[in-house]
Amino acid sequence: MNSIEATVMQLEQALLDPAVRGDAGRLDALIADDFLEVGATGRAFGKAEVVNRLPGETGVVFRARAMQAHVLAADVVLVTYAAERTHQGGTALSLRSSVWVKNAGGWQMRYHQGTAAT
């Protein structure tokens, strides 16, 4: 695995970490201004909602499995994986994909989609 893939997968893992999710400044740095997320419920939202919502989230634990990174261009990487989200004793499984783009400030997530899985 080359360093671009490893770097972006580490950033993806960081966004699953409660400490990073609780830090609005870190979220702001990792998420592109034109970010779009399509959640497992089918609801779409942008950066402002993510940066405002995630720091207030408590008791949520993620475990990623089978994470892969695919370099689409020198400055674009697709990350795919399965995630287990545990909260208040319940666990939900989703298949996830993210598009990361490198700009002057570094790597940022531009798009993310979660699809409910069994």
C-alpha positions in Angstrom: 0.0 0.0 0.0 1.4 3.4 -0.9 1.6 6.3 1.4 -1.3 8.2 -0.1 -3.7 5.3 0.6 -2.3 4.8 4.1 -2.6 8.6 4.9 -6.2 8.8 3.7 -7.3 5.7 5.5 -5.8 7.1 8.7 -7.8 10.3 8.2 -11.0 8.2 7.6 -10.3 6.3 10.8 -9.8 9.6 12.6 -13.3 10.7 11.6 -14.6 7.6 13.4 -12.7 8.5 16.6 -14.9 10.1 19.3 -12.1 12.6 20.2 -12.0 13.9 16.6 -15.8 13.8 16.2 -16.0 15.9 19.3 -13.6 18.6 18.1 -15.3 21.1 15.8 -11.9 22.6 14.7 -10.5 19.2 13.7 -13.8 18.4 11.8 -13.6 21.7 10.0 -10.0 20.9 8.9 -10.9 17.4 7.7 -14.2 18.1 5.9 -14.3 20.2 2.6 -16.4 23.3 2.5 -18.5 21.7 -0.4 -18.9 18.4 1.5 -22.0 16.3 0.9 -23.1 13.3 3.0 -25.8 10.9 2.1 -26.6 9.0 5.3 -27.8 5.5 5.8 -31.3 6.9 6.2 -31.1 8.5 2.8 -30.9 12.0 4.3 -28.4 14.4 2.7 -26.5 17.2 4.5 -23.5 19.4 4.3 -20.4 20.4 6.3 -22.1 22.9 8.6 -24.6 20.3 9.9 -21.8 17.8 10.5 -19.5 20.3 12.3 -22.5 21.4 14.5 -23.9 18.0 15.2 -21.0 15.6 15.8 -19.3 17.4 18.7 -22.6 16.9 20.7 -22.7 13.2 20.0 -22.0 11.0 23.0 -21.6 7.3 23.6 -21.2 6.4 19.9 -18.5 3.8 19.1 -17.4 2.9 15.5 -15.5 -0.2 14.4 -14.4 -0.2 10.7 -13.7 -3.5 8.9 -12.3 -4.3 5.5 -11.2 -0.7 4.8 -9.7 -0.2 1.3 -8.4 2.9 -0.4 -8.3 3.3 -4.2 -6.3 6.2 -5.7 -8.5 7.6 -8.5 -6.1 10.5 -9.4 -3.0 11.9 -7.7 -5.3 14.1 -5.6 -8.4 12.0 -5.3 -8.9 8.8 -3.2 -11.9 6.6 -2.7 -12.2 4.8 0.6 -14.6 1.9 1.2 -15.4 -0.1 4.3 -18.0 -1.7 6.5 -18.7 0.0 9.8 -20.4 -1.1 13.0 -21.9 1.8 15.0 -22.7 1.0 18.6 -24.9 3.4 20.6 -27.0 2.8 23.7 -26.6 -1.0 23.5 -27.7 -1.2 19.8 -25.4 -1.9 16.9 -26.0 -1.0 13.3 -24.0 -2.1 10.3 -23.4 0.1 7.2 -21.4 0.0 4.1 -19.5 3.3 3.6 -17.7 5.1 0.9 -15.8 8.4 1.0 -14.1 10.6 -1.6 -11.1 12.5 -0.3 -9.5 15.3 -2.3 -6.1 16.9 -1.7 -5.9 20.7 -1.8 -3.4 23.3 -0.7 -4.3 22.6 3.0 -4.1 18.8 2.8 -6.6 16.0 2.4 -10.3 16.7 3.0 -13.4 14.5 2.7 -15.6 15.9 0.0 -18.3 13.2 -0.2 -19.4 10.4 2.2 -22.2 7.8 1.9 -23.4 5.2 4.3 -25.8 2.5 3.3 -27.6 0.3 5.9 -26.5 -3.3 5.7 -27.5 -6.5 7.4 
